[in-house]
Amino acid sequence: MSRASAGMAASLLTSFQTVCSVLETENDLLKAGRLREVVDMLPAKQREMDALERILAVSRADSLSADQIHGLKTSEIEDVAGRFGALVHANRTLLKNAIDAQNILIRLIVVDATQDAGVGYGASGQYMPNPCAQAALTLRSDV
């Protein structure tokens, strides 16, 4: 492996490891339900993913031959790339679950608030829709 290829492999390995570390932290936070901290990590995650993309783009833009590119695929890089794939899959699942849970919570709040505001007991004592749902107190002469 040439010196340039060795440097490229080292950069790629380091970048993959850094991204994996960020994903592991994010996945742990998602499992713990600490969504505010997940949101706070997004800039760091984006920065590391951008760095990985730049390294991968450089390896393509340098017009490395197929043999040189194959030479970059050391067992360490293959291992960390596999770990990266597993972490991305887990991250996608955890994020989907967190989003689904938030949507259910929002739906429950909105539906409950709508139901509470839209129905009540009328003057006759029957359960009926309340057209004046915004009024906190209504004085009626017929009661």
Backbone hydrogen bonds in HBPLUS format (Angstrom, degrees):
<---DONOR---> <-ACCEPTOR-->    atom                        ^
c    i                          cat <-CA-CA->   ^        H-A-AA   ^      H-
h    n   atom  resd res      DA  || num        DHA   H-A  angle D-A-AA Bond
n    s   type  num  typ     dist DA aas  dist angle  dist       angle   num
A0006-ALA N   A0002-SER O   2.84 MM   4  6.08 155.3  1.90 150.6 157.8     1
A0007-GLY N   A0003-ARG O   2.91 MM   4  6.14 156.1  1.97 145.9 152.3     2
A0008-MET N   A0004-ALA O   2.88 MM   4  6.08 153.8  1.95 145.6 153.3     3
A0009-ALA N   A0005-SER O   2.87 MM   4  6.06 157.8  1.92 147.4 153.4     4
A0010-ALA N   A0006-ALA O   2.94 MM   4  6.17 157.2  2.00 146.4 152.5     5
A0011-SER N   A0007-GLY O   2.94 MM   4  6.15 160.6  1.98 147.5 152.7     6
A0012-LEU N   A0008-MET O   2.89 MM   4  6.03 161.4  1.93 150.4 156.0     7
A0013-LEU N   A0009-ALA O   2.88 MM   4  6.00 161.1  1.92 148.3 153.6     8
A0014-THR N   A0010-ALA O   2.95 MM   4  6.09 166.9  1.97 149.6 153.2     9
A0015-SER N   A0011-SER O   2.93 MM   4  6.07 161.2  1.97 147.8 153.3    10
A0016-PHE N   A0012-LEU O   2.92 MM   4  6.10 164.6  1.95 150.8 155.1    11
A0017-GLN N   A0013-LEU O   2.96 MM   4  6.15 160.9  1.99 150.2 155.7    12
A0018-THR N   A0014-THR O   2.96 MM   4  6.18 155.2  2.02 148.1 154.6    13
A0019-VAL N   A0015-SER O   2.97 MM   4  6.20 167.9  1.99 155.5 158.3    14
A0020-CYS N   A0016-PHE O   2.89 MM   4  6.06 157.7  1.94 148.9 155.8    15
A0021-SER N   A0017-GLN O   2.97 MM   4  6.17 150.5  2.06 142.9 150.5    16
A0022-VAL N   A0018-THR O   3.04 MM   4  6.38 157.4  2.09 150.5 156.1    17
A0023-LEU N   A0019-VAL O   2.90 MM   4  6.16 162.2  1.93 153.3 158.4    18
A0024-GLU N   A0020-CYS O   2.86 MM   4  6.05 155.6  1.92 148.6 155.2    19
A0025-THR N   A0021-SER O   3.06 MM   4  6.30 160.6  2.10 147.3 152.0    20
A0026-GLU N   A0022-VAL O   2.92 MM   4  6.18 163.7  1.95 151.9 156.7    21
A0027-ASN N   A0023-LEU O   2.80 MM   4  5.96 161.8  1.83 150.7 155.9    22
A0028-ASP N   A0024-GLU O   2.95 MM   4  6.15 156.6  2.01 147.0 153.1    23
A0029-LEU N   A0025-THR O   3.00 MM   4  6.28 156.2  2.06 149.4 155.8    24
A0030-LEU N   A0026-GLU O   2.87 MM   4  6.14 155.9  1.92 151.6 158.6    25
A0031-LYS N   A0027-ASN O   2.91 MM   4  6.13 158.7  1.96 149.7 155.1    26
A0032-ALA N   A0028-ASP O   3.06 MM   4  6.27 143.4  2.20 139.4 149.1    27
A0034-ARG N   A0029-LEU O   2.96 MM   5  5.23 158.9  2.01 155.4 152.4    28
A0033-GLY N   A0030-LEU O   3.05 MM   3  4.98 152.3  2.13  99.1 107.9    29
A0038-VAL N   A0034-ARG O   3.23 MM   4  6.59 144.3  2.36 140.3 150.8    30
A0039-VAL N   A0035-LEU O   2.93 MM   4  6.22 160.0  1.97 154.5 158.4    31
A0040-ASP N   A0036-ARG O   3.00 MM   4  6.28 152.4  2.08 142.6 150.6    32
A0041-MET N   A0037-GLU O   3.06 MM   4  6.27 131.7  2.31 136.5 147.8    33
A0041-MET N   A0038-VAL O   3.12 MM   3  5.19 133.9  2.34  96.5 109.0    34
A0042-LEU N   A0039-VAL O   3.21 MM   3  5.43 152.1  2.29 105.4 113.4    35
A0044-ALA N   A0041-MET O   2.98 MM   3  5.46 117.2  2.39 115.4 130.2    36
A0045-LYS N   A0041-MET O   2.98 MM   4  6.19 162.7  2.01 159.1 164.5    37
A0046-GLN N   A0042-LEU O   2.88 MM   4  6.02 165.9  1.90 157.2 160.5    38
A0047-ARG N   A0043-PRO O   2.93 MM   4  6.08 156.1  1.99 144.9 151.7    39
A0048-GLU N   A0044-ALA O   3.03 MM   4  6.25 163.2  2.05 150.9 154.3    40
A0049-MET N   A0045-LYS O   2.94 MM   4  6.14 159.3  1.99 151.6 157.9    41
A0050-ASP N   A0046-GLN O   2.87 MM   4  6.00 155.9  1.93 147.4 154.1    42
A0051-ALA N   A0047-ARG O   3.01 MM   4  6.26 152.2  2.09 143.2 150.7    43
A0052-LEU N   A0048-GLU O   3.03 MM   4  6.29 156.8  2.08 146.3 151.9    44
A0053-GLU N   A0049-MET O   2.94 MM   4  6.20 160.9  1.97 148.7 154.1    45
A0054-ARG N   A0050-ASP O   2.90 MM   4  6.15 153.0  1.97 148.2 155.5    46
A0055-ILE N   A0051-ALA O   3.05 MM   4  6.34 159.2  2.10 149.6 154.4    47
A0056-LEU N   A0052-LEU O   2.96 MM   4  6.24 162.1  2.00 153.6 158.7    48
A0057-ALA N   A0053-GLU O   2.84 MM   4  6.01 151.2  1.92 145.9 154.5    49
A0058-VAL N   A0054-ARG O   2.85 MM   4  6.09 154.0  1.92 149.4 156.2    50
A0059-SER N   A0055-ILE O   3.08 MM   4  6.33 155.7  2.14 146.3 152.3    51
A0060-ARG N   A0056-LEU O   3.22 MM   4  6.52 142.1  2.37 138.3 147.8    52
A0060-ARG N   A0057-ALA O   3.15 MM   3  5.13 123.9  2.48  93.2 107.3    53
A0061-ALA N   A0057-ALA O   2.72 MM   4  5.92 161.3  1.75 153.8 160.1    54
A0062-ASP N   A0058-VAL O   2.86 MM   4  5.82 143.4  2.00 148.3 154.7    55
A0063-SER N   A0060-ARG O   3.23 MM   3  5.72 153.0  2.30 114.1 117.4    56
A0068-GLN N   A0065-SER O   3.07 MM   3  5.16 116.0  2.50  97.2 112.4    57
A0069-ILE N   A0065-SER O   2.93 MM   4  6.24 162.6  1.96 158.1 163.0    58
A0070-HIS N   A0066-ALA O   2.87 MM   4  6.02 159.7  1.92 145.8 152.0    59
A0071-GLY N   A0067-ASP O   2.89 MM   4  6.05 143.3  2.02 137.4 148.1    60
A0072-LEU N   A0068-GLN O   3.11 MM   4  6.47 128.4  2.39 138.5 151.0    61
A0072-LEU N   A0069-ILE O   3.03 MM   3  5.18 137.7  2.22  99.4 111.2    62
A0073-LYS N   A0070-HIS O   3.11 MM   3  5.42 146.8  2.23 105.8 115.1    63
A0074-THR N   A0072-LEU O   2.78 MM   2  5.69 133.8  2.00 110.4  95.4    64
A0078-GLU N   A0074-THR O   2.96 MM   4  6.25 161.7  1.99 154.2 159.9    65
A0079-ASP N   A0075-SER O   2.86 MM   4  6.02 155.4  1.93 145.7 152.3    66
A0080-VAL N   A0076-GLU O   2.93 MM   4  6.18 167.7  1.94 152.6 155.4    67
A0081-ALA N   A0077-ILE O   2.80 MM   4  5.87 149.7  1.89 146.2 155.3    68
A0082-GLY N   A0078-GLU O   2.96 MM   4  6.13 150.1  2.06 141.8 149.3    69
A0083-ARG N   A0079-ASP O   2.94 MM   4  6.26 155.5  2.00 147.2 154.4    70
A0084-PHE N   A0080-VAL O   2.80 MM   4  5.96 152.8  1.87 141.9 149.8    71
A0085-GLY N   A0081-ALA O   2.95 MM   4  6.19 157.3  2.00 145.1 150.2    72
A0086-ALA N   A0082-GLY O   3.04 MM   4  6.34 158.5  2.09 148.6 153.7    73
A0087-LEU N   A0083-ARG O   2.89 MM   4  6.13 159.1  1.93 151.3 157.4    74
A0088-VAL N   A0084-PHE O   2.85 MM   4  6.07 158.0  1.90 154.1 160.3    75
A0089-HIS N   A0085-GLY O   3.00 MM   4  6.20 159.2  2.04 146.2 151.8    76
A0090-ALA N   A0086-ALA O   2.96 MM   4  6.21 164.8  1.98 149.8 153.8    77
A0091-ASN N   A0087-LEU O   2.76 MM   4  5.87 157.5  1.81 147.4 154.7    78
A0092-ARG N   A0088-VAL O   2.87 MM   4  6.05 159.4  1.92 150.0 154.8    79
A0093-THR N   A0089-HIS O   3.11 MM   4  6.37 160.9  2.14 148.6 153.3    80
A0094-LEU N   A0090-ALA O   2.85 MM   4  6.09 166.3  1.87 156.1 159.9    81
A0095-LEU N   A0091-ASN O   2.84 MM   4  5.96 163.3  1.87 153.2 157.9    82
A0096-LYS N   A0092-ARG O   2.96 MM   4  6.09 158.6  2.01 145.2 151.4    83
A0097-ASN N   A0093-THR O   2.94 MM   4  6.19 160.1  1.98 150.1 155.6    84
A0098-ALA N   A0094-LEU O   2.93 MM   4  6.15 157.1  1.98 147.8 154.0    85
A0099-ILE N   A0095-LEU O   2.90 MM   4  6.10 160.4  1.93 151.8 157.0    86
A0100-ASP N   A0096-LYS O   2.85 MM   4  6.04 162.7  1.88 151.4 156.7    87
A0101-ALA N   A0097-ASN O   2.92 MM   4  6.09 158.2  1.96 146.6 152.5    88
A0102-GLN N   A0098-ALA O   3.00 MM   4  6.20 157.2  2.05 145.2 151.3    89
A0103-ASN N   A0099-ILE O   2.88 MM   4  6.13 157.1  1.93 151.0 157.6    90
A0104-ILE N   A0100-ASP O   2.94 MM   4  6.20 156.7  2.00 149.9 155.9    91
A0105-LEU N   A0101-ALA O   2.99 MM   4  6.19 162.1  2.02 148.4 153.4    92
A0106-ILE N   A0102-GLN O   2.90 MM   4  6.12 162.8  1.93 151.5 156.0    93
A0107-ARG N   A0103-ASN O   2.87 MM   4  6.00 161.3  1.90 147.5 153.3    94
A0108-LEU N   A0104-ILE O   2.88 MM   4  6.11 157.5  1.93 150.4 156.4    95
A0109-ILE N   A0105-LEU O   3.02 MM   4  6.26 159.9  2.06 149.4 154.6    96
A0110-VAL N   A0106-ILE O   2.88 MM   4  6.08 169.5  1.89 157.7 160.5    97
A0111-VAL N   A0107-ARG O   2.84 MM   4  5.87 168.1  1.86 152.1 156.2    98
A0112-ASP N   A0108-LEU O   2.93 MM   4  5.86 162.8  1.96 143.0 148.8    99
A0113-ALA N   A0109-ILE O   2.93 MM   4  6.01 158.3  1.98 144.3 150.9   100
A0114-THR N   A0110-VAL O   2.90 MM   4  6.03 155.8  1.96 147.1 154.0   101
A0115-GLN N   A0111-VAL O   2.83 MM   4  6.01 162.8  1.86 152.9 157.8   102
A0116-ASP N   A0112-ASP O   2.84 MM   4  5.94 163.2  1.87 149.7 154.7   103
A0117-ALA N   A0113-ALA O   3.03 MM   4  6.06 151.5  2.11 139.8 147.2   104
A0118-GLY N   A0114-THR O   2.99 MM   4  5.96 135.6  2.19 141.3 152.5   105
A0130-ASN N   A0118-GLY O   2.79 MM  12  5.21 158.1  1.83 116.4 123.3   106
A0120-GLY N   A0128-MET O   2.85 MM   8  5.56 146.8  1.96 147.1 157.1   107
A0128-MET N   A0120-GLY O   2.65 MM   8  5.56 171.0  1.66 176.1 179.0   108
A0122-GLY N   A0126-GLN O   2.82 MM   4  5.55 164.7  1.85 160.5 161.6   109
A0125-GLY N   A0122-GLY O   2.95 MM   3  5.28 160.5  1.98 112.1 118.3   110
A0135-ALA N   A0132-CYS O   3.07 MM   3  5.65 149.6  2.17 116.3 124.4   111
